[in-house]
């Protein structure tokens, strides 16, 4: 369970290797949550093709519990190779 302050931005970080074509996607944004953006970061000494971290920047609009469902897949494929659920409690 990830505990956040209502109305304050927070990040969800997931390991990713976009050079393989696989990227994490937020399956759907639940009511009461805003997706502010995403980005990808690597270690400064990373070699070409190394993985890194995909970061989702989010904010809850009010207090409550939310389920974020992420899928690791290529954009052109329907079936993910991995899924992850992050439970968020906003206070």
PyMOL commands that set and color helices and strands:
alter all, ss='L'
color gray80, all
select helices_A, chain A and resi 18-20
alter helices_A, ss='H'
color red, helices_A
select strands_A, chain A and resi 2-4+9-16+23-26+33-41+52-60+64-73+82-90
alter strands_A, ss='S'
color yellow, strands_A
deselect
rebuild
show_as cartoon
